[in-house]
Amino acid sequence: MGSPGSSALATATRVGLSEPISTGGPSESDVSKTRELEKFLVDAGLYESHDEAIKREEVLGRLDQIVKTWVKNVSRVRGYNGSVIQEANAKIFTFGSYRLGVHGPGADIDTLCVGPKYATRNEDFFGELHRMLSDMPEVQELHPVPDAHVPVMRFKFNGVSIDLLYANVSLWIIPEDLDISQESILQNVDDQTVRSLNGCRVTDHILRLVPNIQSFRTTLRCMRLWAKRRGVYSNVTGFLGGINWALLVARICQLYPNALPSMLVSRFFRVYNLWRWPNPVMLCPIQEGSLGLSFWDPRRNYKDRSHLMPIITPAYPCMNSSYNVSTSTLRVMMEEFNRGNEICEDIEANKLRWETLFEPFAFFEAYKNYLQIDIAAETDDDLMSWKGWVESRKRLLTLKIERDTSGVLQCHPHPGEFSDKSKPFHHSYFMGLRRKEGANPQEAQQFDIRMTVEDFKRDVYAYSFWKPAMWIHVCHVKRKDLPIFVFPGGVRPSPPQRNSESRTTLRSLASYPVQSDAVVSRKRKKLDEPNRGTSLTESSSTGACASDATSFDPRILSKQPKPDISAPKSEDGVAENLPIHAQEIPGLDQSELAAEPSASAGAFPVPMATEKHVTEQSSAQIPLTNQASSEVFDGLEGVLKSEAQNNAEAEGVAQPELFPDEQAVELAIAGNGTASIIQPKTDIEELEPLELPVSTAIASASAKVSAQKPLIRFSFTSLPKATGNSA
């Protein structure tokens, strides 16, 4: 790991889109806290042993030999002459956590096989190479996934987990010194090859764009551990995955090039707690490139406008790596950023230790109501395929609930899975439910999401390889009725006590000036009851969740009778004598609901249709740049002002205030003369369009009219409310 402060300070040369926030070196306190942090990481078992590291290198060397033999076999089958067979070659590259140097014991290795143009993906890679691997005794659990967005072959080689991708580039001979970071490697290849190559290309770009690789690695290890323990590490669920966290950490390293890991962790939470999403996080300017490939640009691409938390990859074609994030998952992450920021402030003040930051989030104690999603199949192979498909669709349930309840009912999906050992080939997933803060709790209206769930199940049953024994079941379960297998050791914890941990503390509530004293006072009271979030009617029964359905025909969904709203109702207001599938998700009684505090009230509008409407109109304002731009607004105005004041106080030097006007902040964009007018977080934002000169012609036209552009005014309060049919 290296001793803190032993390396020379980074140079003052700018790395990234903007000048660093601070180039100051570490203090004695930073050195001490970094040593404490590194010791905590070692004690947490994040570093593999020397023997395991050697074993991984041996496995990669053996795998490289296998793919070289495979390509020679393919060229021989193609009937090529001896010289071509002799020169036939393939090469193994690594990416992901292993390439970044932040993998832990037992972690899989993300690998890429680059082969010649004549070695095809479907026939040769998933055909001949798959047969070769299946005949080897060292290979276990071989599972090809050719129809994935990024086709992959997963297996274990001598106990080491491998995810192997394939890219057949437009070369007849693959040289040993092949540089896949060059843009030319993407010429004349299909989309699957581009996506497969980009994993390695993005990883290499990240390592080149951080000022201190060792500090980056230690900080990234911290953030990965923190995200996993706090339940926000899962790209497929709608949170962030490994590459997302790496990009976020890399940006912090650019902004604080000489900081040690302890300070970088603290500044990570400070910066992203103040970040103005959906302004994108970017490590370098977005390049249009010369190959005509589509890249992230919300002005041109309609789908890019709906992204809530853009984290842009640095390699061409630059894409948003976090398109899965939803309103609900963004809310959860913002609350966690706020919690982390407050704890780090206390750690810096020697009031807390690092262990507090990494305390696991008590998911099954945080909410009163949950959705339980049960899946099952007939065999282990079928369950693996069915499980992968359901997990890729699970995010849709969150989006559909947000849509059909106008964002008032919010979901917190648990990124993990659970299994009842008494039921083979079964898995269960859970989502916490709560009402959005600010919604009127006095309305007697109920949320009936039964049709939403049926809609979700229809999407899941559309699986191309569905079999009759594959089924999915969704039901509501209260906290007191959660199945015992979700708790560690099978022991149900005692009911949570008052004044237990809340995602948002009193200090954060008082820090938002847009809230009135009455609002803050009300939230103070709610903090005493952190688990008052969502209350479903008492008719919800775990009996439905425990039903032992062994097979299910999705065709019967369209034949089920609709519930009779005039039917007799039980005392809790839910119709009696309804079909079982209609009682799975009862109405949500708003009169029993109490909103939990939000980490950033007013930071982003919750109704999905409203959010999409605003995002579509304001997407042209997202600050993209080209090589000529030397500055960019990327959501940093709050932390820049804070850091400028802190630095001035620490150094005793009077500095000009970066943002003298609190009502409108103007950041000049060098190179094109345009600017962005940024308003505080209120109900109205005024933004002047920020044009990106993506070509010479556009740049020339923009320069002529930039001075006359009027302000565009968005009023979040005047937009139409989302309906159940909102897109």
Salt bridges, closest charged atoms under 4 A:
ASP43 OD2 - LYS39 NZ 2.90
GLU48 OE1 - ARG56 NE 2.73
GLU48 OE2 - HIS103 NE2 2.86
GLU52 OE2 - ARG56 NH2 3.57
ASP64 OD2 - LYS68 NZ 3.47
ASP124 OD2 - ARG78 NH2 2.51
GLU128 OE1 - ARG131 NH2 3.29
GLU138 OE2 - ARG62 NE 3.91
GLU141 OE2 - LYS156 NZ 3.89
ASP163 OD1 - ARG154 NE 3.56
GLU176 OE2 - LYS68 NZ 2.54
GLU176 OE1 - LYS91 NZ 3.80
ASP190 OD2 - ARG121 NH1 3.30
ASP204 OD1 - ARG99 NE 3.15
GLU288 OE2 - ARG300 NH1 3.80
ASP297 OD2 - ARG299 NH2 2.72
ASP297 OD2 - ARG300 NE 3.53
GLU335 OE2 - ARG331 NH1 3.54
GLU335 OE2 - ARG434 NH2 2.42
GLU335 OE1 - ARG503 NE 3.84
GLU336 OE1 - ARG230 NE 2.94
GLU336 OE2 - ARG503 NH1 2.45
GLU345 OE1 - ARG507 NH1 2.87
ASP346 OD2 - ARG507 NH2 3.67
GLU348 OE2 - ARG267 NH1 3.12
GLU355 OE1 - ARG353 NE 3.68
ASP382 OD1 - LYS467 NZ 2.92
GLU391 OE2 - LYS387 NZ 3.32
ASP404 OD1 - ARG403 NE 2.63
GLU417 OE1 - LYS387 NZ 3.13
GLU417 OE2 - HIS427 NE2 3.48
GLU437 OE2 - LYS523 NZ 2.36
ASP448 OD2 - ARG450 NH2 2.40
GLU454 OE2 - LYS457 NZ 3.95
ASP455 OD2 - LYS400 NZ 3.00
ASP455 OD2 - ARG403 NH2 3.36
ASP459 OD2 - LYS400 NZ 2.93
ASP481 OD2 - LYS480 NZ 3.30
GLU501 OE2 - ARG230 NH2 2.77
GLU501 OE2 - ARG339 NE 3.23
GLU529 OE1 - ARG532 NE 3.31
GLU538 OE2 - LYS478 NZ 2.64
ASP548 OD1 - LYS423 NZ 3.51
ASP553 OD2 - ARG555 NH2 2.52
GLU584 OE1 - LYS457 NZ 3.70
GLU584 OE2 - HIS473 ND1 3.56
GLU596 OE1 - ARG434 NH1 2.67
ASP634 OD2 - ARG251 NH2 2.88
GLU637 OE2 - ARG276 NE 2.98
GLU643 OE2 - ARG267 NE 3.17
GLU643 OE2 - ARG270 NH1 2.58
GLU657 OE2 - LYS641 NZ 3.71
GLU662 OE2 - LYS641 NZ 1.74
GLU685 OE2 - ARG276 NH2 3.53
GLU686 OE2 - ARG713 NH2 2.23
GLU691 OE2 - LYS709 NZ 3.95
